[in-house]
């Protein structure tokens, strides 16, 4: 799943205070999308190597 938080701080804190998750939207990701996100994260962290991503 991919979640996006509420963008306005007042809405965000109100959701937290009421015991709700402060999400604006969410959607299911495919295996390919998850792999792409993981690869991009590893690139940002400087940890890309030739090994498979899903070990």
N, C-alpha and C positions, 0 to 999 in steps of 0.2 A: 504494500500500500504506500501511496505517496500522500502526505498530508501537507496542507498549507495553512499556516497560522492566520488568525485574524490580524489585520494590518494596523488597526487603530488601537492605541494603548488602552483607552477607556473601555472599549469592547473586550479586549483581551483580559484585563483585570476583572471586569464584571463577570466574564465566563468563569474564570478561576475561582472567584469568590462564591459563585453559585454552584460550584462543584462540577461544572461542565468542562469538556475539552475545548480549548480556545482555537478551534479549527474553522477555517473559512470554507474549505472544500477538501475532498479526498478522492482518489481514484486508484483502481488496481493497475499495477504495472505488469508488463510481460517479462518473461525471463530475459529477453534481449534488452529491454529498457533497464532492468536491474544491472545487467552486465555493463552496459554503457555508463551508467551512473557510477558503478564501482571503479571502472577504468578511469573515468574523469577524476574521481576523488583521489585515486592512487597517483595520477599525473600531478595533481595539485600538491600532494604530499611528497613528490619526488621518489615514489616507491614502485614505479612500473618495472616489471621484469617479464621474462618470457614464460614464466609458469602460468598454468591455467588460473583464472580468477576464482573459480568455485571449488577449490580444494578445502 
